[in-house]
């Protein structure tokens, strides 16, 4: 990895930070990003309309010194072995709403923005939504289709699950935040931000993961990533009760059942998008869900084949309360 950085540096490349969408409260905020080597001559680097494989051909810069400024605070940090950094900023002094942290790299020339959503302590409801096959039709993780979708198809050809924007609109007030939780790689961050904007989904922080092998296996644990992030959000926002939105193609019902069991007073609703038999086959090789139905311990739950069906089920549920 370090040899790649040195080779690119000799070719005129420079380290550049990318700021991912962070979140926080009036007391503290998390700012997340990554430092990669940047080729000044590459006109495709910041385009969201590109072949999917370009998102994964990157050179991270390990142990790079970065400076993060948010509100009245300035924090120095270093990237990890994969080029990522995460800083917790206390006492930033910002009002609730969207703000930009400024991220700079000691050896680079640019200052990059990292959006941060500061959420008021008065907010008591929020949504956590899965991405793949919940808001976006991906039919993962069958190997051939996964490779095609991630490495070959242009990134602006991703299709939305019909009606999900309308479902989120029916679920929430405009001041209530939405978090997008996915096992997808941070490399796809720009594509997902563009997808959410183009399809009129509510803007919100993305909670993604690194891509590739770990010290214990060839692939990272998607369910464990989701469990950790869900617990972090429940801890970070103790005043909020959550609506959990996912699909029945993989592990969401099981994960959400675990969250309800551990924190029964913190989940207001579970909403599950039901995949079609053909989508189930493409997702995991069977015509039906590979998991047992969720056990939500009496917490209200709804399910439907798309966002429009979920809106209908949500309306029925509200009419009985």
N, C-alpha and C positions, 0 to 999 in steps of 0.2 A: 504493500500500500504506500509506504513512504517513498519507495523507489519510483512509483508512478507519479507521485506529487513532484519529486525532483525532476523527473523527465519532462513533465508538462511545464514546470517552471522554466526550464532551459529553453523550451519552445515558445516562451512568451505568455503562457497562461498565468492567471492570477487567482488567488483565493477570493471567493465571494460568498457572503452569507445569504441564506434564504430564510426568511422569517415565516414560520407557520402560525396559524391562528391560535392564540392563547386565550386564557380566561382568568377571571379573578373576582374578588369581592372588594369593597371599599378599603379593606385592611391589607390585602395581599393579592398578588397576581403571579401567574405562571407564564413565562415567555419561553417558547420553544423554537428551535431552528436547526439549521445544518450549514456547514461550510464545505463547499465543493470547489474544485478547480474550474475556472471559467476560461473558455477560449474566446477572446474578443472577436475573432473572425467568424464565429458560429452564429448565423442569423436565425437558426431554429431553436436556440436554447430556451427562450422565453415564450415561444409560441405554444398555445394549447391545441393547435391544429397540426398534429404531427403523427408520425407512426409511433405506436405505443412503445416499441423497443427503445426509443431514444430516452424515455423516462428512466430506464434502468442502467444505461451506459453512462456512469458517472464516476468521478474520482473524488472521494471524500478526503478531507484534510484532518488527520488526527492531531490531537493536542494543540490545536490552533488557539491562540489567545483572542477572545472576543470581548467586546464591551457592549452592554445592553443598557439603554437609557429609557426610562418610563416615568413620566411625571417628574417628580422632584428627585428621583433616585437614579444612581449610576452604579452598575455592577460589572465587575470583571470576572470572567469565567474562562474555561478551556473546553474544547470539544473532546468527546470520547474517541475511541478507536475507529468508530464509523463516521466521525465528523459531526455528530449530533451534540447539541447543548440544550440544557433546560435550567432556567434560573427561577428562583422564587424571590419576588421583590416585595418587601414589606414597606408600609408607609409611603406609598406612591403618591397619595394625595389627590387622586383623580375621582371625579364624579362618575356615577353609573352611566354606561353607554359604551360606544365603540371608540377606541383610541389606538394610536400607533406607537409601538415601541420602536426605537432606532437601534439597529444592530450594525456594528462595524467590526472589521477584522484588522488586527494590527498590521499585517503585511499587505492588505488590500487597499484599494483606493475608493471603494464605494461605501455608502451608508444605505442599508436596506431597511424597509419598514416591516414590522411584524404586528399584524392586527391583534388587538386584545379586547375582549368583551368584559367590561366590568359590570357585574350583576349586583343590583341593589339588595341590601338585606331585607327589604320589604317584599321582594319577590317570593312567592310561596308555591308556584307551580312551574314545571318545566318538562321538556321532552328529551329523551335519549333515543335516537333512532339508528338502527343498523343501516348499512348502505347497499351492499351487494344483494340483489334480488328483493330488496325492500323498497328502496327508492329508485334503484338503477337495475335494469335487466342485464344480468351478467352470466347467469347459469354456471357459476363456478362450483366446485373446483375440478371438474373433469379435465384431465391434463391437456388434451388437444384443444378444447375450447378455451381453456384458461390461457394457453400459450397464444392462441389466435387473438383473443380479446386484448391481452396485455401487451403482446409483442408485435402484432401485425396490423390490426385495425387502427385506423386513424382515431385519435383520442376524442374527436368531436362527433363520432358516430354512435356513442353510447346512448341507449334509449331509456327513457324514464318509465317506471311502472305507472300506468295510467291512474290519474286521480289522486296521487299522493300529495301534490301541492294543495289540492282542495281539502284533503283530509287534515293536513296540518293546520290549514286556515280554520277548519271547523273545531279543532281541538283547543286552540290557544288564543289568548289575547296577544296583541302586538308586542307587549312588554315582556312576555314570557319566553325565555330562551330555549333554543334547540341545540343539542349537541349531537354530532354525527360520529358514531362509534363503529369502527370497521377494522377488520383484520388485514385490510389492504396496506400497501407500502406507502411510506411517506413520499417516495418518488412520484406517486400519482397525485400529490397534493394539489398542484396547479390545475390539473384536469378536473378534479372533484370540485374545486372552488368554482371553476367555470361552468361545470355541469349544474351545480346548485343554482347559480345565477341565471343561466339560460332557461331553466325549466321552472322558474318562479318559486323555488323552494325557499324557506326562510334561511337567511344567513345565520351561521353559527360556527362555533369552534369544531374542528375536526380532530378526532383522537385516533390516529393511525399507528402503525407499527413499523419496525425495520423489516427489511426483506432479505431472505436468505437463511443460511444455516446458523445454528447456535452451537455452544460447546457441548450440548447433550443430544443433538439430532440435526437432521437435514433441514427441518422446517420448524418455524416458531409455533408455539401453541396459541391458536386463535382464541379458543375458549378462555384460557388463562389471561390473555391480554384483556379480553372484555371484562372478566370478573374484576381484575385489578382496577381498571378505569371506572367501572361502575361504583366500586367501593370508594375510590378517591373522590368521586363527585358527591356521594352521599356524605362523606366526611367534610368536604370543603363547603358544602351548602346545607347546613343542618336545618334551615327553615323551609326547605323545598320538599314537596312531595312530587314524585316523578311519574310520568307516563312513559312506558317502555314499548318501543315499536320495533318489530323484527319480522322474520319470516320462518316458515317451518321446513325450510330446505336443509338446514344443518342443526346447529346447537342452540339457537335462540330460546326456544321454549324451556329447555333444561336450565340454561343460564339464568333466565328471568325467574324461573321457579325458585332457584337457589337464592336470588336476591330477595324475593318476597319472603322466603322462609327466614332469612337472616334479618331483614328489616321490614317487617310487615306494616309498620306505620309510615313507611317512606315511599310506598308505591300506590298510586291512585288508580292506575289502569294499565293493563297489558293488552296491546293490539298486535295481532299476528297476521301477516299476509300469507295466504295459502297458495302455494305453488300449484300449477296444473300438473297432471301426470307426466306430460312430456318434459316440463321443467324439472320435475323430480328425477326423471331418468338422466337428464343431462347433468344435474347437480351431483347425484351420487349413485346412479345406476339402478334405482328402484322406482316403481311407479307411485310409491307412497312415502310419507315421512320416515326417516330412519330413527327418529326419537319417539319416545312415549309422549303423549299429549302433556302439555304443561299442567302442573298442579300449583295453582296460584293461591291456595289457602283462603279462599273466599274473597280475594281481591277481584274486583270487576275485570272481565276480559272480553274481548271481541275478536272476531276473525273474519276475513273476507278475501276474495281472490284479487282485489286491487283496491286502490284508494277510494273509488266510488262506492264499492261494497262496504268498505270500512266506515265511510261517512254514514251510510244507511244504518249500519249496526250501531254506530255511536248515537245516532238520533233515536233509535229504538231504546237504547239503554238509558238515555237521559229522560225519555218520556216515562220510564218506570220508577224514576227516583223521586 
